[in-house]
Each structure stands twice: as C-alpha cells, then as structure tokens.
C-alpha cells in the first residue's frame, strides 16, 4: 500500500469535520458522490437545502447552485432595441436522486468464448451438448458457478447455435458479479433467438447491477411479457422507481430544451420584425420601382428629400409625399406597370382622376422629363396637349416666284 500524504490526510480530516457540523451540505450536487457513498453503507443523509454562506460559494470551490447564463447589456455602440432577447440557460442538468443500493463496479474480463456461429452441429453434438448442460445445471445448483460456466462453455463450443446455453452461462456470470459478461452472453442469445425470455431476464438483472435502470426495466418488462416469471417481476418492481425518476427527468429536460428553442425562435422573429420596421420607417423601395427604376428612388427617404443628393432634382416634399402614398395603392402600381410596358396604354387611364393626377404631378415635378416615362414633357418631345408637327424632310424649300416690276393691265 502506498504511503498517504500527511497533508492530504489533514485536508480529509477538515472536510469530515466540516461535513459532520454541516451534514446538509451533502445535498449539494457537487457532493452527490459522497452522499451515495454514505448511503451505500447504510448511512442516512438528512434531507434539506444547505444554506450557503455570504457570496453563495461552496466551501470546496465553485458555485453550489445552478447558474444561469445571461447576455451582457448592449454596448454603447449598440442600441438597446437591437440587443437580442435574453434566453436563460442552465449551466448543467440537476441531478436525479436515485437509490443506488446494490450497484456494483463493472467487470472488464472479456475472455468469453462464443463458439463458431457457422458450425452446424450433428445429432451426436446436440446430444453431447445437452449432457454438458445437465452437468452445468447440477454444478450451478451446488453453487459451483465457475464450474458451471466452464461446462456451459464446452456445450457452446459444440453447439453454438443454442440460445439457452448462452443465457444460462450469463446467469452463472451474474452469481460471480460479472454483469458485463452476462450482458455479452445474453446479447448473443438474443441474436440467435430474439424471443428468449431468459436472455431478457438475466440481461435486465445485469443492467440493474450496473445502475442502468431504464435498460433494466425495459428488459425485465419484456421478459415478463414473453414468459411471466415471479423473480423477473420482483426485479422489475425493484428497478421501476429509479427508471421512472430518470424518465421524468429526461422529459423535463426535453421540455426545457424545447422551451429554450421556442424562445430563441421568437427572439429571431422579433429581431426580423424590428429590422423590417426600421426599413419601413426609413422609406425607400428596396425592391425597386416595378419595371421603371430598378434601383428604387435614391434620396427619397422622407418628405423633404426633394432636391437632395442622389434624388430627383426639383421634386419637392409635397410631391414626394403623394408619390409615397401612391406606391401603397395596388391600382396605381398596376397602372404604372402597364404604362411602362406599353406607353400607348396611358390613354386607358386618362379618365381615371387618381392616376391622371399623379401623372400630372410627375410632369410638374420633372420639367426636363423623366427618361422612359411616356408623356413626361421634354423627354418625349411632346405632351398630350401639344399640336402635332409635320415630320421634317431632306428637300430644299422652294423659293416663291418673283413679282414682275411691270404689270400689263390689258389697256392700250
């Protein structure tokens, strides 16, 4: 045995003295291992919450209570309304209080012959393996568990396709406190026969010894379903309380996770709505004017944007306000698209006072014309009130005939 450091012994002594004076501290999650150790040997830890000293720190380091993570406040360069909503998140899952009595350390021995699965036994092999099984059962009844394991191993090597041989050897491994070896045998038995009640029963017991409560309950429940057995039912009732606690804890954690995801999704939607509201309040047309001004109306951010940099010169605040209102009218937008696709269609809308008024507003705001917009002053070379002019030709104009200086009036 290695020598124990005196300093470590002194620390251990102080720890025990402190726990003796403050037994409720064993209910702190960090000391759950110590609580289970005491209860394993029949001790009882009093129930109750340990009151932490000022500062909330565990005397042995770390915070005793579950912490929550919150986002820092928005920086000076970030507006408060831009900060994402805080979603609290537990730093670690709370422990489940389980009855760990009877749980043992796992075995690591893997020297466990399984036989040649491809072998087809003869009738003689079947008879021999049955004889070995009888001998193994006799050894087991005399509590000669290792001898029973050896005899079952011989039977398995002769007739490896018999699921019961594997399950019964697993039962003998349980008696030697080798639950992992039992599980390996039962897994093999279930590969051969998926309805082996014995394999489910002994694997369930092995999982119980390892503290795998849910797996144990599932196996024992299946064993009783396939072939009811009083011992299997008793084992099932033993593991059910812990299995239910774990299941309820897991469902609780799943609900919390779903709630966190829901809050995160709502936060993203809220942020998207805020961004959309900002864009709407800032004005402009991100999608561009249909068919006419793909880049939108630069500089038309507000009512007084007329004449601003990058905007339309001469377009005053009142006209821009009318235009912004008109852009929300589906009838006007549809008419403008129609006119832009075919300028001749403007004739269809002269009788519509709402649309004709907006067209006149355009003309008054853009004396020089808007390229591509029909009937807009100089851009088209005429308005609807202009008098058509004759088309120019390349012929030289003919001079008027010259009047003679003397006119003969026919009188002598």
C-alpha angles and dihedrals in degrees: 000000000000118000116260118233109248090220090056091050090052091051090049091050091052090048092052091046091052093047091048089055093042107030093164089070088077087074089067108107093236090061096046090112090059092048091053090047092054094045091048089066095045099270123140125220113205115244119242143088119281112234107228120221121249111303095034094251125145110239089233097051136283132045115302096208130063111273127216125214118226130181119252117253116270115277123245089262093053122071117234092239090056094058112104116246113266116253112194116220130188114242092218139358117268114249122254115231105233134176101243097178111137096021112136137194114272119254120236101196109123099172094118119136113217099184129234107305092198093060118109109206121223123228088262089053091051092051092047093048090050090053090050090049091055091051091048091051090052091050090049092052088053088052091246090138100165090050089050090051091051092050093048089049090056090049090050093051090053096041108017094167095070108104094194092061090058093045093049092048087051088055090054090049088056090059089055091051093249103133096162091055088049091051092051091052093046091048088054091048091053091050087058097039118013090193097057104136091188092056092051091047097052094039088052090053091048091052089050091055089051093049094248092140102171094046090048093051092048094051095044092047090053092047091055090046093054097040119356112231126179093218092050090048091051091051090048092054088050095056099036098085093055092041091053092049091053092046092050091047091051092049089050091052091048090053091049091049091049090049091050090050091048091051091047091051091048090050090053091049091049091051090050090051091050091051090049092050091050091052092049094048090048090057126214130112110264092188094051130238107301110264095336115062109020092180094055123234105312114211093015094115098130146000094281097046095106113121091012124138111290093006133105110288115237095015103132129205096262094052092046090050090053090048094050090050091048092053089065091056110093091201093057093044091051091049092050091051090050093049093047091051091050118011091199088069090074087088089068092062102045090095092053105089093198094056097036090052091054091048090052088049089055092051093049093048096048108044090171092053133246111263111242096014112113120238094010102141118254093009092072097029094240145037128225088264095052120111112241113246128213114264114255119252134200095234120113112246113254117243118240114252113266117249113239117241092228123050118197109220093186096248122124 
